[in-house]
Amino acid sequence: MSASRRPLWFPRLTLRGGAFLGVGALFLVQYLFTGRRDILFVACLLLLVPVTAAAYVAIRPVAVKVSRTFRPSVVEAGRGTIVTLIVRNLSARPLYGLRWRDTGAPGLTTPGALVLPGLDRFEGGRDNGADAVRLEYSLALRHRGIYSSGPLRLERYDPFGLASSEWTVGEPLDLVVTPTATPLSGTGLTGAGGDGDARERLRHLNHNSDELIAREYRPGDPLRRVNWPATARHGEIMVRQEEHRSNPVARIVLDTALRGRPAPPPGQGPDRRFRHDQAFEVAVELVASVGVHLLDAGFRLDLVELGPSQLGSRTGTGRGGLRGDPAVDFQEAGGMRLLLEGLAGVVPLEPGPAGGARPAPALSGGYAPQLPLPTFAVLVDIDEQDAAELAALGAAARPAVAFNLDTMRPAAIETLRDAGWRCVPVRAARDIPAAWLDAARAQGAAASTGREPS
C-alpha cells in the first residue's frame, strides 16, 4: 500500500514551547523599558529556540509505508478483531523518537498515542527487517456497520519537546461488522414451495433415497458408479446418475424505506427518529437470523427491500420495493456470508418531505412474484401503499408471516391481518427466538387443520 504523507497542520508548539515564547516575550518587554542588552540576549534566545524546534519537526517529513490487515476480516457485532499494522521506513535515514496513533470512523475505539520503536534505514526486500515494525491492537465492535479504519498518524517531537508535527500515513481500510444471527429452532415451514417440491416428494416416497437414478452403462463410466442392485434387476450393467436437485425457495421482505415514519419538524434534528433507528437495527438482526436459518436448512432465499435496493443492482425505477428493484437471490453455498455482509451496510432511508409525492410503482420489471412461496416480512413503519402491496402479496405467500416492530401503526397491522398475514410482534432482539417459535406454531396449527394462519 503506497504511503500518503502530508502535514496535518503547521508545526505546533507544546506547552513547554509556549512557555518559552511567553517568557521570551516578557523579557523583550522588560528590555524595552530598561534597555539592558543582557536581557535582550536572553529574550532572543528564548524566542529563537521554539522557532528552531518548529522548523526542525517541519522540514523532516517521514517517509514510511503502512499496510493494514484485520484478523478476522469480517466480524460479527459484539465480537472483536485484531488490527495489524506494518510500518516500514522508506527513507535513507533511521527514524527515532516518533509516536503513533491510529484513527478510525466513529464507533471504533483506537488506542492513544504510543511510542513507535526505532526504524533503521530502508533495506529493501521483505517487510520483516530492522526497517519495519509490526503493531497490533484489538478492537471491540458493538454495532453492525462498515467502518473505515485508518489512516495512521505519526507524530514527531524535537529533542527538547518544544514543538511537534503530525503526518497521516497509509490508506484507510473498511472493516465489515455483520449483524448478529440469533440461532433459531425448527424451520418454521410445513412445506417447501417453488422448485423444491420434487425433492420433498422424493424424500417422502423413499426415506432412504439418495436422490440418484440408474441408467445403462456407457464406455468411460467409472466402475465405482455401478449400481449393483439395479444391475441385478435389469440384467445389464447400470450406473448411478445424480438427479438434478433443486432447493426450496423462501422470501424475506425488509422494510428499509420506513415510509410511515414522519419527517422531523424543523429544528427537531435526528433525535426524533431515534426510536425508529433502534427498531431498524432489531429488524436487520431479525432478517439475519431468519435468513441464516433458512439458508442453513437448504432454502434458496429471495430478499426484497421496500426501499431502493442496497444489496443488489438497481433498475432505475427510483422506488424499489415489490414493484421496483428485483429481489436479491442468496444460494446455500456462500449465501450466508454474502447475506450478512450485505446487511452490514443496510441503512434506513431518509423520509421525504411531509406530504410529498411518492414515485409511482413500476408497471413492468422489478420484483413480480408468481409462485406461492413462504414469505416473512420484517416491518418497521410502512405507509398505506406499502401495506396494500403487501396485502396483495399475501395471495402469493404460503405461509405469510409479518414480524412487526413496535413502531408499526395499528392500521397497517390490521390491513395485513385482514389479508391473511400472520402478524407477530417483536420489540427487541431478545424476542427473536420467541417470535420465530410463535410463527412456527401458528403455521403448524394451520397445517393440522388445513387452514392458513391468521
Disulfide bonds with the S-S distance in Angstrom:
none
